[in-house]
Amino acid sequence: MKLPIDTSAITFLAASPAEPVVDFDTRQPRVGDDGRPLYSVSLVALSGEGADVIPVKTAGELKGLAQGTAVKVTGLVATPWTIGDRSGVSFRAERIELQPGSRQA
């Protein structure tokens, strides 16, 4: 089940540069449903309740993204998962864009 997240009251900052997502077995770059390569970036999510660092995957290269860059996240969804005795949540966004006036690499 994919759970949509309302990002309107959350400020996002890049905690790291974006990295290509690779297949665990083949080590080849993974692509999204639209054929664009997938990238993963750790984002600091800031709200009135505190802050968390979350890894977010998105399709398409994130040019100019450096640590501390403010970004706008569109279409963020959380997907809970379980494999054996391990469980977690993965995050995926339709789009991650640099905020106007934010510092760039």
C-alpha positions in Angstrom: 0.0 0.0 0.0 1.3 3.4 -1.0 0.6 6.2 1.5 0.6 9.8 0.1 2.3 12.4 2.3 1.2 16.0 2.4 4.4 18.0 2.1 2.9 21.5 2.4 4.0 22.0 6.0 7.4 20.4 5.6 10.7 22.0 4.6 13.2 19.8 2.9 16.9 20.2 2.7 19.4 17.9 0.9 21.5 16.0 3.4 23.7 14.5 0.6 24.2 14.6 -3.1 21.9 12.3 -5.2 23.3 8.9 -6.0 22.2 6.5 -8.8 20.1 3.6 -7.6 21.6 0.3 -8.7 20.2 -3.2 -8.8 21.4 -5.2 -5.8 22.3 -8.3 -7.9 23.5 -7.0 -11.2 24.9 -3.6 -10.0 23.3 -2.1 -13.1 21.4 1.3 -12.8 17.7 0.9 -12.1 15.1 2.8 -14.1 11.6 4.0 -13.3 8.4 3.1 -15.1 9.1 5.9 -17.5 12.5 4.6 -18.4 14.4 7.4 -16.6 17.2 6.4 -14.2 16.4 6.3 -10.5 18.3 8.4 -8.0 18.3 8.4 -4.2 18.9 11.4 -2.0 18.9 11.7 1.8 16.6 14.6 2.7 16.2 16.4 6.0 12.5 16.8 6.6 11.8 19.7 9.0 8.4 20.4 10.5 7.0 21.9 13.7 7.4 18.5 15.4 11.2 18.2 14.7 13.4 16.8 11.9 14.1 13.4 10.3 16.5 12.3 7.6 14.7 10.1 5.0 16.1 8.5 1.9 13.9 9.4 -1.1 14.0 7.9 -4.6 13.0 9.8 -7.7 13.3 9.3 -11.5 15.7 11.7 -13.3 19.0 13.3 -12.5 19.0 16.0 -9.8 21.5 18.5 -11.2 22.9 21.2 -8.9 21.9 19.4 -5.7 24.4 19.8 -2.9 24.3 19.3 0.9 22.1 22.0 2.5 20.2 22.8 -0.8 16.5 23.6 -0.2 14.2 21.4 -2.3 10.5 21.1 -3.2 9.2 17.6 -3.0 6.1 16.7 -5.1 4.1 13.5 -5.0 5.9 12.0 -2.0 4.6 8.5 -1.0 5.6 6.1 1.8 5.5 2.4 1.1 5.8 0.0 4.1 7.6 -3.2 3.4 8.5 -6.5 5.2 11.1 -9.0 4.1 11.4 -12.0 6.5 11.8 -10.6 10.0 12.9 -7.1 8.7 10.5 -4.2 8.0 10.7 -0.6 7.1 9.4 2.2 5.0 10.6 3.4 1.6 10.0 6.8 0.2 9.5 7.8 -3.5 8.8 11.2 -5.0 7.4 12.1 -8.4 9.7 15.1 -8.5 12.4 16.8 -6.4 13.3 20.4 -7.5 15.7 23.0 -6.3 14.0 25.9 -4.5 14.6 29.3 -6.1 17.5 31.1 -4.5 18.8 27.9 -2.8 22.5 27.3 -3.0 23.7 25.0 -5.7 26.8 22.8 -6.3 
